[in-house]
Amino acid sequence: MSEGVLVADNLSAGYGSLVIQRDLNFSIKQGEVFVIMGGSGCGKSTLLRHLIGLQAPLAGRVFFQGEDFWARDADSRANLQQHFGVLYQNGALWGGMTLRENICLPLSTWRPELTAADLRELAAIKLALVGLSGCDELYPAELSGGMRKRAALARALALDPQVLFFDEPSAGLDPLSSMALDELILQLRDSLGSSIVLVTHELPSIYAVADTCLFLDNKTRTQIALGPLADLLEHGPETVQRFLRRGEAAKNEVIQ
């Protein structure tokens, strides 16, 4: 087993008898941005569900901090999940709650010793981290799409996670909002030291933030490339290079 904060060991992802991806092996290091990429329908989001504990893998194991995640009982898995923060594609904010109440929900669940004043202060801190200072009393419907993503990210940060998961975070955002979110991801990695797992097929984001990339192939239903972006561009399989070369313009734009 490789060392890493989060490790997949011969993992098969899918539903019931349907195997979408098989024989996946990778290790996510502390403080890196790990990008899971590939074409639409290749199983990126399905793999993410296995990694964050929403769905048991069909085969293989997931290790978090050296512990076999799916070998534990439900309560033990829930305790480990406290170390995860997730930004879902649609944000998944509670529409009937203010931003403060959304952020305080996981805090009050897992940190019952916190006072009301503590909760207000922590919610304000998390909102400030994502550039939403002073928005505590706003409701999700009062925010733009980019602001909702940031608010959902503030909630994902509530418990100071060791691993942050992003499922297609740029979906539905305009290019400028998407670039701002990419910059925020890098700021959080640098300031918090969290490992970041990013599921995306958005090439500008991949070029902007990726440290290590995993490519899932539709045809073979397994990983066909794993490594730093520069290595995959130069030495990766032809399928991966074709996928990434479509983003050369995006890379040049980021560099400028």
C-alpha positions, 0 to 999 in steps of 0.5 A: 500500500502506498503512503498518503492521506487517502489511498485507493487500493485495487478499487472498483467503482460502480453500482450493483453489478455495473462496474464503471471503473476497475483496478484503480490504484493511487495515493493522495499526498498531504497538501496537494491538489489531486485532479480526477479527470476524464470524459463525461460518463467515465465515472469521476463522480462515482469514484468520488462517492466511494472516496468520501464514504457515501457508497461502498466500492464494488471491490478493493479498499480505501485507506484514510490516514492508514486505516481501511475506511470501509472495514469500519462500522458506520459510526467509525466511518462517520467519525473519520468523515469529520475530516472530510469537507465536500463541495457538491456540484449544486452546492447543496446548501439548505435554502431555508437557512442563512449562510451562518446557519448552514455553516453552524449545522455541522459544527453544532452536530460534531462540536456540541461543546461550542456556545452560540457565540463560538458558532457565530464567530466560527461561521464568520471566520469561514465566510471570511476565508472564502471572501463572503465577510458580512454575508452571515444573514443572507439566504442562498437564494439571495446569492449569485451562482459564484457566491453560492459556491463560495458559501458551500465551500465555507460550510465544507470548511466548517470542521477544518477538514484534512481533505477537501473534495470538489465535484465539478465546482465550475459547473454553471459558473461563468469563466471569471467566476470559475477562475476566481474559484480556482484561485481560491482553491490554491489559496486554501491549499497554501493557507490550510495545508489540506489535500484537495481532490478535484473532480473535473473535465474543465481544462482551464481549471486543470491547468490552473490548479493540478499537482497530480492528475488521474485519468479515467478512461471510458473504453478500458474502464480503468485508469490509464495515466497518473502523475504530474500534469507536465509529465502527462502532457509530455509522456502520457498516452495518446488519449490523455494527450489529446484530451489535454492538448485541447487545453493549450489555449487555456494553459496559455491564458492562465500563464498570461 
